[in-house]
Amino acid sequence: MEIGGWIAVIIAALVVGLAVGFFGARFFFKKQLEKNPPITEKMVRTMFAQMGRKPSEKQVREIMRSMKQ
């Protein structure tokens, strides 16, 4: 193999490695977010309480639904 062939192989390997790494990291990140959401219903209720309001169940569900989008 000539030097140009080796360079092409190295570049191809880098591109494939970057693509696999990107999609793998994205998959694991999404999986972690589903297991450990950044905000829970309890947190939403606490925020409402700090504002001096008592949220209805509908409001809490609506906020949680909007967070998942």
C-alpha positions in Angstrom: 0.0 0.0 0.0 1.3 3.4 -0.8 1.3 6.4 1.5 -1.9 7.8 0.0 -3.7 4.5 0.8 -2.6 4.6 4.4 -3.8 8.2 4.8 -7.2 7.3 3.3 -7.5 4.4 5.7 -6.6 6.5 8.7 -9.0 9.3 7.8 -11.8 6.7 7.2 -11.1 5.1 10.6 -11.3 8.5 12.3 -14.6 9.4 10.6 -16.1 6.1 11.6 -14.8 6.4 15.1 -16.2 9.8 15.5 -19.6 8.8 14.2 -19.8 5.7 16.5 -18.6 7.7 19.5 -21.2 10.5 18.8 -24.2 8.2 18.4 -23.0 6.0 21.3 -22.7 8.9 23.7 -26.1 10.3 22.6 -27.7 6.9 23.2 -26.3 6.6 26.7 -27.0 10.3 27.6 -30.7 9.8 26.6 -30.9 6.6 28.6 -29.5 8.3 31.7 -32.0 11.2 31.3 -34.9 8.8 31.2 -33.7 7.0 34.4 -32.8 10.2 36.2 -34.9 13.1 34.9 -33.6 16.5 35.7 -36.8 17.5 37.4 -39.5 15.5 39.2 -43.1 16.1 40.2 -42.0 16.7 43.8 -39.6 19.5 42.6 -42.4 21.1 40.6 -44.7 21.1 43.6 -41.9 22.6 45.7 -41.3 25.4 43.2 -45.0 26.2 43.2 -45.0 26.2 47.0 -42.1 28.7 47.1 -44.1 31.0 44.8 -47.0 30.8 47.3 -49.3 28.7 45.1 -50.8 25.3 45.4 -50.7 23.6 42.0 -53.4 21.3 40.7 -52.6 17.8 39.5 -53.3 19.0 36.0 -50.8 21.8 36.2 -48.1 19.4 37.5 -48.8 16.9 34.7 -48.8 19.7 32.1 -45.4 20.9 33.3 -43.9 17.4 33.3 -45.3 16.7 29.8 -43.7 20.0 28.5 -40.4 19.0 30.1 -40.3 15.7 28.2 -40.6 17.4 24.8 
